[in-house]
């Protein structure tokens, strides 16, 4: 009798834990999509309404990449959640989802690089880092990431109705090398660069402020220069806050990739919840840009409000007609 009670208790605990992890996995993506899709659309509209510069160009590209990554993540999530029968095409498309997500991560690195060059070398940047070259760099980045994911795209295939994996001939390489290569491309390298660039941007902003204060004491500053400086500083502050949020949310996933090969956590519920949480935090990066920009920049808020006002005015006119 005691043994039966013990088994029933363990079974009830297992059902409870399974329900908790399943509900978390089922719901989190919809929260991110509900926040991220309209937020990224708003970012695209606001950024494209500003004067076209390398900064607004990359910010628009980042919002587009985040939007696409979120939508593709949702589709992939629903396929696995509802146990859709997989085939070779779906397995290959899953690699494309990782590619787009990786491109979104690296686009933020590009944004940070552009901000650093703009603040640290304002005159040289205008000469050497033009809009055409910024577009070329973004295209080259996409091509490099495509080459990096080419091995996985070729090798991966469905092995069962609801499972994608690699052939047995490549399992040794995948386990010992590809795991780390993919982790470096997807998380570690962007994480390290996003640690470095915000620090460089902050140092450059301090130097610029000291130089500007010294200039004010000696020569008058025109309103145009002051306005341009404020715009550059505002954009840089937005990017720095974005990078800080990404660093915080990327850290659990980087730690996860480091610990997975060593099976540090053996209890299935703890391991599953830690995995779901790390994944959810890493994917939250694609949804929070609008919130960060809106909170960090008065200029962004005013521009967004103007766009909302224009939309409401147009709608009223249509209703009257």
N, C-alpha and C positions, 0 to 999 in steps of 0.2 A: 504493500500500500504506500509506504514511504517512497519507494522507488518510482511508482507511478506519479505521485505528487511532484517529485523532483523533475521527472521528464515533462510533465505538463507545464511546470513553471518555466523550464528552459525553452520549451516550445513557444509559450506565450511571449517570453522575452525576445526570442528570435523573430516572431511575427511583428512585434512592436518595432524592433530595430530595423527590420526590412521595410516596414511601412514608412518609417521616418526617413530613411535614406532614399527610398523611391519617391516620396513626395518632394523632398528637397531637389532631387535630380529632375523631376517633372516640372517644377514650378520656376526654378531659378532663371532658366533661359527666357521665359516669358516676361519676367521682371526686367531683365536686361533689354529685351526687344522693346518692351513698352516704354522704357526710358530712352534707349539709344536710337531707335529709328527716327522718331520725331526730332530728337535732339540733334542728330547728325544732319538731317534735312535742314533744320534751322541754321546749323553751322555753315552748310554749303550756301544757303541763301544769303546769310550775313557776309561771309567771306567774299562771295562773288559780287556783292553790292559795293564793296570797298574798291579803292584804286588798285589796279592789278600790279602787284609787286611779287618778288620771289617769295616773300612771307605769306601773302594771301593766297598765292598759287599753291604752295605746299600745304597750307592749312586746309584749303579746299580739297586737295588730293588726299590728305589724311582723313577728312570727314567722309569722302567717297569710299576710301579703303575700309574704314571702320564700319560704314553702313553695309557694304557688300559682305564683309566678314561676319557681321551679325546675322544677316539674312541667310547666308550659307550655313553658318553654325546652327541656326534654327532648323533648317531643312535636314541637316545631318543628324541633329538631335532627335527629331521626330522619326526619322528612318530607324534609328536604333531603339528608340523608346517603344515603338509599336511593332518592332521585330519584323520589318519588311524584308522579304526574301531578297538577298543580295545577289549581284552578278558582277562580272568583270567591270562593266561600265561604272557601276555605283562605287566600286572599290577605287577605281582610278579617279573618279570625281572627288572622293574623300581626300585624295592627295591635293587636288586643286583647292579644296577648302583650307587645308593647312598652308598652302602656298599664299593664298590671299591674306590669311591671318598673319603670316610671317611678314608679308609686304606691308601690312598696316603697322606692325611693330617697327619695322625699319624706316617707314615714312616719318614716324615721330623722331627718329634719330636724324633724318635729313632736316626736319624742321629745326631741331636743336642746333645742328651744324650751321644752317643758314642764319639763325639768330646770333650765334657766336661770331660768325664772320661779319655780320652787319654791325654788331656793337664794337668788335675789336678792330676791324679794318674797314671803316665805313667808306672811305674813298676808293681803296683797292677793290672792295667788294662790288661796287657799282661798275667797275671796269671789267673785272674778271668773272664775276658770278652774275651773269645776265639772266634774263628770263628764259631765253632759248637754251642756255647751258643748264639752267635748273631743270628744264623739261628733259633734256638729254640725260642728265644724271638720274632722274627718276625712271626713265625708260631703261637705262643700263642696269639700274638696281633690280628692276623687274626681270630682266634677262638673266642676270647672275643668279637670282633666287630660283628661276625656272631650271637652270642648269644644276643647281644644288639639289633640287627635288626630283631631278630626272631619274636617278637610281631608284628611288622609291616608286615612282610612277611606272617604271618598267617592271619591277620585281613584284609588286604587291598584286594579289589576286584573291578571289573568294575561295575558301577551302571547305566551307560548309554553307548552308543556306543563309545563316545570319552571322557570318564571320569572315573578315578579311585578314590575310596574313601573308607571309613571305614563303617561298618554296624552301624545302629542306636543305637544298644545296647552298642557300645563302644565309641560313640561320646563324651560323658561327659569326659571319661578318656583321650581321644585324645586331646580334647580342653584344659583341665585343667592341664594335666600332660605330655602326650607324646610330645606335642609341645616343652616343655622345656627340656625333656630328650633328644630328638633328637638334639635340638640345642646345648646342652652341649656336646654330643658325637661328633657332626659334626664340631662345630665351637668354642664354648666357652672354653672348656678344652684345645684343641690344641692351641688356641690363647693365653691363659694364660701361658701355658708351653713354647710357643715360645717367649713370653716376658721375661721369667725368664732365660732360658738356654743361649741365646746369651749374656746376661749380665754376667752370670757366666763364659762363655767361654772367654769373653773379660778380665775379672778380672784375670782369670787363665793365659791367655797369657801375661798379664803385669807382673804377679809374675814370670812366667817362664823366661821372658826376663831379669828381674832384677837378678834372680838367675844365668842366663847364663853369664851376664855381670860380676857378682862377680866371677864366676868360671874362666872366661877368664883372670881376673887380677891375679889369683893365680896359676892356672894350665893350661897347653895347652889343647886345644880341638881338638880331632881327626877329620879328614875330614868326616869320616863316621857319627859321631855324629852330625856334623854340617848339613850334607845333610839330615839326618833323621829328624832333628829339623825343617829344612826349609820345608820339605814335610808336616809335621804335622801342621805347622803354615799356610801353603798355603791352605790345606784342611779346616782348621778351619775358615779362612777368607772367603772362598767360602760359607761355611755353614752359617756363621753369616749373610752375605749379602743376602743369600737365605731366611733366617728366617725373616730379616727385611722387605724384599719385601712382604712376606706372611702376616706379621703383618699389613702392610699398606693396602693390598688388602682384608684382612679378616675383617678389622674394619667396613666397611660399612655393610657387611652381618650380623655381630654380632649386630650392631645397628638396622638393619632391623628386626631381630628376636625379639629384645626387644620391638620394637615399634608396630609391627603388631597387637598384641592383643588389643591395645588401640585405633586403627583407628585414628592415629594422622593426617595423610594426607587423606582427603576425595576426592579431585579432581582427577578424574580417570587418566588423562594424566600424571600428576606429579607423582602420585602413581605408575603407570605402568612403567614410565621411571626410577624412583628411584629403583624399583624392578629389572628391566632389567640390570641396571648399576651395582647394588650390585652383582647380579648373575654373570655377565660377569667378574667383577673384581675377584670374588672368584674362578671362573674357570680358570682365567688367570694364577693362581698358577701352573697349570699343564703344562703350555706352556713356562714358562720363565726361567727354570733351565739352559738351554744351554746358553742363553744370559748372565745370571749372572755369570756362571762359566767362560765363554769365556772372559768377561770383567774383572773379579776379579783375574784370575790366569794366569800368564805367562806360567806355566808348563802345564796347560790344553790347552792353545793355541798352544804351541809347539807340544804337543802330538797329537792334532787334525790335525795340518798341516802335521805331519808325516804320519798319517793314510790316509789323502787325497793324499799325495805324493805316497804312496804305491798303492792305488787304481788306480791312473793315470798310474803308471808304469805297473801294471798288465794289464790294458786295452790296453796299447800300445803294450805290448808283444802279446796279443791275436790278435790285429789287424795285426801285422806283420806275425803271423802264418797263 
